[in-house]
Amino acid sequence: MLQSESALRGTVGFLMPEGTFERVFSELDLARLRSESRLHLLSDRPLRPERVDDRALLAEAEVLVTGWGSPALDEPLLRMLPSLRAVAHSAGSVRGIVTDALLDRHVSLTSSAAANAVPVAEFTVAMIVLAAKRTFWAAETLRSSNAPVDAERAWPTVGSHGITVGVVGASRIGRLVIERLASLDVRVLVADPTLDHEQQLAIGVPCVTLEELAARSDIVTLHAPALPSTRHLVDRGLLRLMRPGTTVINTARGDLVDHEALADRLERGDLVAILDVTSPEILPSTSRLWSTPNTVITPHIAGSAGNELGRLATNTVDEVLHLVRTGAFRRPITIAALALQA
């Protein structure tokens, strides 16, 4: 929390690429910021450190609004920001902008991760429903055969009634997925070693080990952060535990999955993979996953896009207004939370 409400003059500047600014923020968002008497908007466009005039404005900025493509707030840039006391990131992950130098300054930090989680959860639940109905397999089989398709003969289960969905990671998105799955007639399991007993009870679904989840689930959906400890979380051993007909959905981070091990299992023809994220983000043409059966790859579209970006802008403006009115963000990011975020 900042020292006091009165100590914050509320000078606010944008620091992000012009393209990001134009995609995310509208004139209505700027009007909301201008209408706050305690806030002074330094410019109606993003500030650029290479411009002399903008450097003078950056020196005044107490609050920075950042977004996709913003530069890392490292020591050289922070020297241009002597007044900086808070950063409101208009995207999800802050890993691209946060540095040790920023943390050493004890700058208040927030992001729009909660807003960005909504479309990811919606996309995930949509994929769960479509995967349960064997939609992608049926569409491809029909296209290639131009003949009647019998999913019930081809797969152990068809439809969502009574299936088990395993949620790996009780993250913000993972919890939204669990909430939305309550409207379906499915069983839900969650695996997350960071949960204490009270948190497990609060989630309201059985908490199991990752291995038990893999063995019991018809659909496994990944919502864990990319950390050294989670790299290749879904490895050859875990894939071996999955029953024939299991679907693996990844809308989190590509590094969570061992792609070679996944390709080997997919080659058997009894597993389905729906991958909205891969590592690297665009797979090389030589990747086996382009040709493995029952593999759906989408270009990282689960997160906010198009008119969903307005939700990010609204959240960011809300946070900035709350900060200048109260001296604190509504959803501050703590150091402990930062270590577990994607």
C-alpha positions, -999 to +999 in steps of 0.1 A: +000+000+000+012+035-008+021+058+021-012+077+021-040+089-002-029+125+001+007+117-007-003+104-041-007+132-067-021+107-092+001+115-122-006+086-147+011+077-179+009+048-205+040+029-214+033+003-241+035+000-279+010+022-298-006-009-313-013-024-279-027+009-267-050+012-297-063-024-294-070-023-257-080+013-247-108+034-260-117+070-257-142+061-231-114+046-209-094+078-213-125+099-204-129+079-172-094+087-162-097+124-171-129+127-151-112+118-118-102+151-101-074+134-081-058+121-113-036+138-139-032+120-172+001+129-185-007+121-222-035+106-243-010+083-260+018+060-247+050+077-237+082+067-254+115+068-234+135+077-266+116+110-269+130+139-250+096+154-243+083+121-232+112+115-208+103+147-190+067+133-186+080+099-175+099+116-147+066+128-133+047+095-136+037+080-103+015+054-119+024+036-151-001+017-172+016-011-191+005-039-214+016-064-240+049-054-254+058-030-227+096-029-219+110-046-188+111-021-159+148-026-154+173-003-137+181+019-167+144+026-174+136+030-137+162+058-135+139+077-159+110+071-135+121+086-102+085+092-091+072+058-099+051+042-071+027+019-089+022-001-121-011-013-135-006-039-161-034-041-186-026-078-195-024-110-176+012-121-168+036-094-155+067-115-160+077-096-190+079-063-171+088-071-135+125-071-126+145-074-094+151-036-097+114-030-097+108-052-067+136-035-048+117-002-053+087-017-035+064-004-063+028-014-059+017-038-087-015-051-102-026-067-134-057-076-154-051-113-149-085-118-133-102-102-163-081-121-188-089-154-170-126-151-180-123-159-217-096-186-210-120-204-187-148-200-212-127-214-240-116-243-218-151-253-209-161-251-245-133-274-254-143-298-227-178-300-240-166-304-276-140-330-266-165-350-247-187-352-278-157-362-299-165-333-321-131-327-337-126-364-344-161-367-359-156-336-381-123-349-395-135-384-399-166-372-418-144-349-440-120-377-449-145-405-454-177-388-466-195-416-448-215-422-416-195-416-385-199-439-354-181-422-324-196-447-300-178-476-316-146-456-319-142-442-284-147-456-249-169-426-239-190-401-259-207-371-242-202-353-209-227-372-187-209-387-158-173-382-170-145-370-148-127-338-156-093-333-139-081-297-134-044-294-129-037-262-110-062-243-088-051-211-104-074-181-110-083-197-143-085-232-129-110-221-102-131-204-129-132-236-149-142-255-118-170-230-111-183-233-147-181-271-147-207-270-119-234-265-146-224-298-163-232-333-151-195-341-146-173-351-117-144-328-111-110-335-095-082-310-088-045-315-083-024-286-069+003-292-043+004-256-032-031-258-016-034-260+021-062-279+039-085-249+041-080-240+005-088-275-006-120-274+014-129-240-001-126-253-037-154-278-031-141-307-052-118-336-043-081-327-043-059-356-054-024-362-065-014-355-101-010-392-107-044-401-094-060-373-114-043-386-146-055-421-140-091-413-131-099-384-155-115-386-189-104-351-196-073-334-181-071-296-184-039-277-175-040-245-155-006-244-137+020-217-141+052-222-160+079-226-134+111-247-133+092-272-111+063-275-136+084-279-168+072-311-185+047-317-157+029-339-182+057-363-190+060-398-203+051-413-170+020-393-165+008-399-200+013-436-194-013-434-166-040-419-188-067-443-200-075-448-236-098-421-248-085-394-224-083-358-237-055-334-227-063-297-229-036-271-225-045-234-224-018-226-199+018-228-210+035-250-236+064-260-213+040-279-191+039-307-216+068-329-229+059-326-266+079-357-277+063-379-250+029-365-260+035-372-297+045-408-289+013-414-270-008-397-297+007-420-323-010-449-306-043-433-316-061-436-282-054-401-268-067-366-278-047-334-274-062-299-277-033-274-275-039-237-275-003-232-263+029-249-274+067-245-268+078-227-289+046-207-294+046-216-331+058-251-336+085-257-362+073-274-394+093-305-383+072-310-351+055-343-350+025-327-334+014-313-368+008-348-380-001-369-349-037-382-349-064-366-327-044-334-323-060-300-324-036-270-323-050-234-320-028-203-321-031-191-284-066-177-289-081-186-255-070-153-239-086-119-244-090-109-281-112-085-300-141-071-280-129-090-249-100-066-247-124-040-234-127-061-202-089-056-197-091-019-201-121-015-178-103-035-151-071-014-155-090+019-153-109+006-122-076-003-105-060+030-113-091+050-100-092+028-069-055+035-063-057+073-065-089+073-044-078+050-016-040+047-019-041+009-028-050-014-056-081-036-052-061-067-064-024-060-056+001-086-066+023-098-037+058-112-040+045-146-028+018-146-055+042-134-082+063-165-077+034-188-085+019-168-114+023-178-151 
